[in-house]
Amino acid sequence: MDNYTFNERGMLDLLTEYFQPRSKVKEEMRVSDLTSDQDLTHHQHQIFKMSNMELLEETQLGAKTLLKTRLKEDLLNELEFEGYVQTVNSLLEDLVELTSSDLPLYVKKLDAEAIIKLLGVDFGLAEDEYDYGFLFNRLTVILPVIERTILTNAKTSPIFVYYYPEHLLSPRQQVMFKEYLLQVSEKMNVLVLSKSRYFLSDELMGNNVIANGKQIITEDFLEELEWRAPVNYSIDQLKQSCTDLLKSYAMNFETFPVISNCKLADIHVFAEADLYVIIELMEEFNFEYALEINYQKLSRPVSKYVQQFERR
């Protein structure tokens, strides 16, 4: 989840460079798996990064696109490819010999690279480019091809990093596009960097929120959350509250929100557990916020807890 206190994209760009077969930064940094206390290298993973704009640009079949790589391999793997190319080159030579010209012409032989430059992608979709569906349809056509290309070309276990999938999409399309990314995640690990709540994970520990250089949602934080609670909330209740608050209000956290239990506000929470959790989250983020609380709606332990955070 993107926020103003940390350069998440810069971190992911660095990780992408690190997890490449010919990494230029592997001598300058190390990445460790804290669960096994082992260093990770490009021998374990390879990262492929993409965004909506980059996905659309793939159809231009540029020099560094995954689609061009896939298409070139498909052409070269075709059993009759060499025969067809040889025939076309012979016809071109015959054509040049028949051409009356004072210039010493010669034929530039066609190969896979040259043939790809002659190709274009026709989506065959009757689309109005001013319609929201124009871009969404193209993204959903290209994404499965990119998925297959990554799985085919990855030298080790692939990680698919997707930047800001909400870009150019309506809220409804964001919800739908998330489902496509979830399908991709069944085949490989997927990391999504987003400013949209629609792309947050449905599982609490699937959400990475880094504020001021610190990972917020961790097992240690959840244990402290349970231990500091003014009343006896179960850990499952606290986890569900965290999940619901992230899904509903993540984009409000960094905007100096008003938190209230008695009226509609930037963040309105009517359950005591949610009020406790949102305050703990905001304090852990070290984000500014204001409280508008009706203390008569609170039990004595929770009221006493909340009062210590009233802003002066």
C-alpha positions as CSV (number, residue, x, y, z in Angstrom):
1,M,0.0,0.0,0.0
2,D,1.5,3.3,-1.2
3,N,1.9,6.2,1.2
4,Y,3.9,9.4,1.4
5,T,6.4,8.3,4.1
6,F,8.2,5.7,2.1
7,N,9.4,5.2,-1.5
8,E,7.8,1.8,-2.1
9,R,8.3,1.9,-5.9
10,G,12.0,2.7,-5.4
11,M,12.3,-0.3,-3.1
12,L,10.6,-2.6,-5.6
13,D,12.7,-1.3,-8.5
14,L,15.8,-2.1,-6.5
15,L,14.5,-5.6,-5.7
16,T,13.6,-6.2,-9.4
17,E,17.2,-5.3,-10.4
18,Y,18.6,-7.6,-7.6
19,F,16.6,-10.6,-8.7
20,Q,17.9,-10.7,-12.2
21,P,20.4,-13.2,-13.6
22,R,22.9,-10.4,-14.5
23,S,22.2,-8.1,-11.5
24,K,24.3,-5.0,-11.2
25,V,23.5,-4.5,-7.5
26,K,24.0,-8.0,-6.1
27,E,27.4,-7.0,-4.6
28,E,25.9,-3.9,-2.9
29,M,23.0,-5.4,-1.0
30,R,21.6,-8.6,0.4
31,V,18.0,-9.9,0.7
32,S,17.3,-12.4,3.5
33,D,14.4,-14.7,4.2
34,L,13.7,-14.1,7.9
35,T,11.8,-17.4,8.3
36,S,14.9,-19.4,7.4
37,D,17.7,-16.9,8.1
38,Q,19.1,-17.5,4.6
39,D,20.1,-15.1,1.9
40,L,18.1,-15.0,-1.3
41,T,19.5,-14.5,-4.8
42,H,18.5,-14.7,-8.4
43,H,19.0,-18.4,-8.1
44,Q,15.8,-18.6,-6.1
45,H,13.6,-16.0,-7.8
46,Q,13.4,-13.7,-10.8
47,I,11.2,-10.6,-10.7
48,F,9.2,-9.4,-13.7
49,K,7.6,-5.9,-13.3
50,M,4.7,-4.5,-15.2
51,S,2.1,-1.6,-15.1
52,N,-1.1,-0.9,-17.1
53,M,0.8,1.4,-19.5
54,E,3.7,-1.1,-19.9
55,L,1.2,-3.9,-20.4
56,L,-0.5,-1.9,-23.3
57,E,2.9,-1.0,-24.7
58,E,3.8,-4.7,-24.9
59,T,1.7,-4.9,-28.1
60,Q,4.1,-2.6,-29.8
61,L,6.5,-5.6,-29.8
62,G,9.5,-3.4,-28.9
63,A,13.0,-4.6,-28.4
64,K,12.7,-5.3,-24.6
65,T,9.1,-6.5,-24.4
66,L,8.1,-9.9,-23.1
67,L,5.7,-10.4,-26.0
68,K,8.4,-9.9,-28.6
69,T,10.5,-12.5,-26.7
70,R,7.6,-14.9,-26.7
71,L,6.7,-14.3,-30.3
72,K,10.3,-14.8,-31.5
73,E,10.5,-18.1,-29.6
74,D,7.2,-19.2,-31.1
75,L,8.4,-18.4,-34.6
76,L,11.8,-20.2,-34.2
77,N,10.1,-23.2,-32.6
78,E,7.7,-23.6,-35.6
79,L,9.0,-26.6,-37.6
80,E,8.3,-25.0,-41.0
81,F,9.7,-21.5,-40.1
82,E,13.1,-21.9,-41.7
83,G,11.5,-23.3,-44.9
84,Y,9.1,-20.4,-45.2
85,V,11.8,-17.8,-44.5
86,Q,14.1,-19.3,-47.1
87,T,11.3,-19.3,-49.7
88,V,10.4,-15.6,-49.0
89,N,14.1,-14.6,-49.2
90,S,14.5,-16.4,-52.5
91,L,11.4,-14.6,-53.9
92,L,12.8,-11.3,-52.8
93,E,16.1,-12.0,-54.5
94,D,14.2,-12.9,-57.7
95,L,12.2,-9.7,-57.5
96,V,15.4,-7.6,-57.2
97,E,16.9,-9.3,-60.2
98,L,13.8,-8.5,-62.2
99,T,13.9,-4.9,-61.1
100,S,15.4,-2.5,-63.6
101,S,17.6,-0.2,-61.6
102,D,21.0,1.5,-62.0
103,L,21.7,0.9,-58.3
104,P,23.6,-2.2,-57.1
105,L,20.7,-3.5,-55.0
106,Y,20.9,-6.4,-52.7
107,V,18.3,-8.2,-50.4
108,K,18.4,-7.8,-46.7
109,K,17.7,-11.3,-45.6
110,L,14.6,-11.8,-43.5
111,D,14.9,-13.5,-40.1
112,A,12.7,-13.7,-37.0
113,E,13.7,-10.2,-35.8
114,A,12.9,-8.7,-39.2
115,I,9.6,-10.5,-39.5
116,I,8.4,-9.3,-36.1
117,K,9.0,-5.7,-37.2
118,L,6.4,-6.4,-39.9
119,L,3.8,-7.7,-37.5
120,G,1.1,-5.9,-35.5
121,V,-1.5,-6.9,-32.9
122,D,-5.1,-6.9,-33.9
123,F,-7.4,-7.3,-30.9
124,G,-10.4,-7.8,-33.2
125,L,-12.6,-5.9,-30.7
126,A,-15.2,-3.3,-31.8
127,E,-14.1,-0.7,-29.3
128,D,-14.7,3.0,-28.9
129,E,-11.4,4.4,-27.6
130,Y,-13.4,6.9,-25.5
131,D,-15.2,4.1,-23.7
132,Y,-13.8,2.8,-20.4
133,G,-14.0,-0.7,-21.8
134,F,-11.5,0.0,-24.5
135,L,-8.4,-0.1,-22.3
136,F,-9.8,-2.7,-19.8
137,N,-10.5,-5.2,-22.6
138,R,-7.0,-4.8,-24.0
139,L,-5.5,-5.3,-20.5
140,T,-7.5,-8.5,-19.9
141,V,-6.5,-9.9,-23.3
142,I,-2.8,-9.2,-22.9
143,L,-2.4,-10.2,-19.2
144,P,-2.8,-14.0,-19.8
145,V,-0.3,-13.9,-22.6
146,I,2.2,-12.1,-20.4
147,E,1.6,-14.7,-17.6
148,R,2.3,-17.6,-20.0
149,T,5.4,-15.8,-21.3
150,I,6.8,-15.3,-17.8
151,L,6.2,-18.9,-16.7
152,T,7.9,-20.1,-19.9
153,N,10.9,-17.7,-19.7
154,A,11.6,-17.5,-16.0
155,K,14.9,-19.1,-15.2
156,T,13.9,-19.6,-11.5
157,S,10.7,-19.1,-9.4
158,P,9.0,-16.0,-10.9
159,I,7.7,-13.0,-8.9
160,F,5.3,-10.7,-10.8
161,V,5.4,-7.1,-9.5
162,Y,2.5,-5.0,-10.8
163,Y,2.6,-1.2,-10.3
164,Y,-0.7,0.8,-9.8
165,P,-3.2,-1.5,-11.5
166,E,-5.9,1.1,-10.8
167,H,-4.4,3.5,-13.4
168,L,-6.9,4.2,-16.2
169,L,-9.5,2.0,-14.7
170,S,-12.9,2.8,-13.1
171,P,-13.6,1.5,-9.6
172,R,-15.8,-1.3,-11.0
173,Q,-13.0,-2.3,-13.4
174,Q,-10.5,-2.3,-10.6
175,V,-12.6,-4.8,-8.7
176,M,-12.8,-7.0,-11.9
177,F,-9.1,-6.6,-12.7
178,K,-8.1,-7.7,-9.2
179,E,-9.8,-11.0,-10.0
180,Y,-7.5,-11.4,-13.1
181,L,-4.4,-10.7,-10.9
182,L,-5.7,-13.3,-8.4
183,Q,-5.8,-15.8,-11.2
184,V,-2.2,-15.0,-12.0
185,S,-1.3,-15.5,-8.4
186,E,-2.4,-19.1,-8.6
187,K,0.6,-19.7,-10.9
188,M,3.3,-17.4,-9.4
189,N,3.8,-15.0,-6.5
190,V,2.3,-11.5,-7.2
191,L,3.2,-8.2,-5.5
192,V,0.9,-5.3,-6.2
193,L,1.8,-1.7,-5.4
194,S,-1.4,0.3,-5.2
195,K,-3.1,3.5,-3.9
196,S,-6.5,1.9,-4.3
197,R,-8.2,-0.1,-1.5
198,Y,-9.7,-2.4,-4.2
199,F,-6.4,-4.1,-4.7
200,L,-5.7,-4.8,-1.0
201,S,-5.5,-8.4,0.0
202,D,-8.5,-10.1,1.6
203,E,-6.0,-11.7,4.0
204,L,-4.5,-9.4,6.6
205,M,-1.0,-10.7,6.4
206,G,-1.2,-10.3,2.6
207,N,-1.0,-6.6,3.0
208,N,2.3,-4.8,3.2
209,V,2.1,-1.3,4.7
210,I,5.4,0.4,5.3
211,A,5.4,3.7,7.1
212,N,8.4,5.7,7.9
213,G,10.6,2.8,6.9
214,K,8.8,0.3,9.2
215,Q,6.6,-2.6,8.2
216,I,3.4,-2.2,10.2
217,I,1.3,-5.3,9.9
218,T,3.5,-8.0,11.5
219,E,2.9,-10.8,14.0
220,D,4.7,-8.8,16.7
221,F,2.3,-5.9,16.2
222,L,-0.7,-8.2,16.5
223,E,0.6,-9.7,19.7
224,E,1.1,-6.2,21.1
225,L,-2.3,-5.3,20.0
226,E,-3.9,-8.1,21.9
227,W,-1.7,-7.5,25.0
228,R,-2.4,-3.8,25.2
229,A,-6.2,-4.0,24.7
230,P,-8.2,-2.3,27.4
231,V,-10.7,-5.2,27.4
232,N,-10.3,-8.9,26.5
233,Y,-10.6,-9.0,22.7
234,S,-9.7,-12.2,20.9
235,I,-6.9,-12.2,18.5
236,D,-9.3,-13.3,15.7
237,Q,-11.5,-10.3,16.5
238,L,-8.5,-7.9,16.3
239,K,-7.3,-9.4,13.1
240,Q,-10.7,-9.1,11.5
241,S,-10.9,-5.5,12.7
242,C,-7.5,-4.7,11.2
243,T,-8.6,-6.3,7.9
244,D,-11.9,-4.4,7.7
245,L,-10.3,-1.0,8.6
246,L,-7.5,-1.4,6.0
247,K,-10.1,-2.4,3.3
248,S,-12.4,0.5,4.2
249,Y,-10.1,3.4,5.2
250,A,-6.5,2.8,4.0
251,M,-6.6,5.8,1.7
252,N,-7.7,8.0,4.6
253,F,-4.9,7.1,7.0
254,E,-2.3,9.7,5.8
255,T,-4.8,12.6,5.2
256,F,-5.1,13.8,8.9
257,P,-8.4,12.0,9.3
258,V,-11.1,12.7,11.8
259,I,-12.0,9.5,13.7
260,S,-15.5,9.3,15.2
261,N,-17.8,6.8,16.9
262,C,-20.9,9.1,16.8
263,K,-21.2,10.5,13.3
264,L,-20.0,10.1,9.8
265,A,-16.4,11.2,9.5
266,D,-13.2,10.4,7.5
267,I,-13.1,7.2,9.6
268,H,-16.2,6.3,11.5
269,V,-16.1,3.3,13.8
270,F,-19.0,2.3,16.0
271,A,-17.6,-0.9,17.5
272,E,-15.3,-0.4,20.5
273,A,-12.8,-2.9,19.2
274,D,-12.6,-1.0,15.9
275,L,-12.0,2.3,17.7
276,Y,-9.2,0.7,19.7
277,V,-7.6,-0.9,16.7
278,I,-7.7,2.3,14.5
279,I,-6.1,4.3,17.2
280,E,-3.3,1.7,17.6
281,L,-2.8,1.6,13.8
282,M,-2.6,5.4,13.6
283,E,-0.1,5.5,16.4
284,E,2.0,2.7,14.8
285,F,1.9,4.6,11.5
286,N,2.9,7.8,13.4
287,F,0.2,9.6,11.3
288,E,-1.7,12.6,12.6
289,Y,-5.4,12.3,13.3
290,A,-8.2,13.9,15.4
291,L,-10.8,12.3,17.6
292,E,-14.5,13.3,17.8
293,I,-15.8,10.8,20.4
294,N,-19.0,10.4,22.3
295,Y,-17.7,8.8,25.5
296,Q,-21.2,7.9,26.7
297,K,-21.2,5.2,24.0
298,L,-18.1,3.6,25.4
299,S,-17.4,1.3,28.3
300,R,-15.3,2.7,31.1
301,P,-12.0,0.8,30.2
302,V,-12.2,1.8,26.5
303,S,-13.2,5.4,27.4
304,K,-10.2,5.7,29.7
305,Y,-8.0,4.3,26.9
306,V,-9.3,6.6,24.2
307,Q,-9.0,9.8,26.4
308,Q,-5.2,9.5,26.6
309,F,-5.1,10.1,22.8
310,E,-7.2,13.2,22.7
311,R,-5.4,15.8,20.6
312,R,-4.6,19.1,22.4
